[in-house]
């Protein structure tokens, strides 16, 4: 089953009548004084030019679970202009300790549609598209149409390898994150500039149901969004060829450097 829901900002009369090729230019021009108030504190960091870059960005969020919830919340709040969130599952009671896009009222409902409503309440100025579909080799190209980056909110490595291949094919960044219990990790993959996910993890870990708490999802999801903001605004040093490791039990962060694998089956031919 496939369902899509689109929401435009309050000036939808302008956006909806614009040609597709002019769409980003219309969004760019709409950062008026009333919009600046919402983003005033972050504009201090990267200026109005940086905020306009965020407004022009279109992001693909893979998954509306624990990581996807944190990612989507903070991307919406930051004013990323277009958010496409994709998930095929429905909300279950066991999700609610960490999947903060959803509430008890959403039990049994498609996660993507629940996410759509939650994001509408956070920032009505952005465009949100919810897709109820399983991400696969067959549909990934269509799902990524028009998107500038991929946010990893998945919970399995086969799915992450699929995102990795799609990022390499389209030459767009992949912001990776994963959690298990109190531990989590994040890195930024930029095709042609960094190693890819298969270089870092040539073999997937054994399949298992990982323990999860919401705070770990929040830490790693926030790091992923920070990386995306830095990438779009051109600020700071990205987690390129660096794997950030979070240990909540010890309350510490560590960093592991890694390099491209010249024999990598996925990225060795990418220039």
Secondary structure as UniProt FT lines:
FT   STRAND          4..7
FT   TURN            10..11
FT   HELIX           12..17
FT   HELIX           20..22
FT   HELIX           23..29
FT   HELIX           33..36
FT   TURN            37..39
FT   HELIX           40..56
FT   STRAND          58..62
FT   HELIX           66..78
FT   STRAND          82..87
FT   HELIX           93..95
FT   TURN            96..98
FT   TURN            100..101
FT   HELIX           104..106
FT   TURN            107..108
FT   HELIX           111..122
FT   TURN            124..125
FT   STRAND          127..132
FT   TURN            137..139
FT   HELIX           140..143
FT   TURN            144..146
FT   STRAND          149..152
FT   HELIX           157..170
FT   STRAND          173..181
FT   STRAND          183..189
FT   TURN            191..193
FT   HELIX           197..200
FT   HELIX           214..233
FT   STRAND          242..247
FT   TURN            248..251
FT   STRAND          252..257
FT   TURN            262..263
FT   TURN            265..269
//
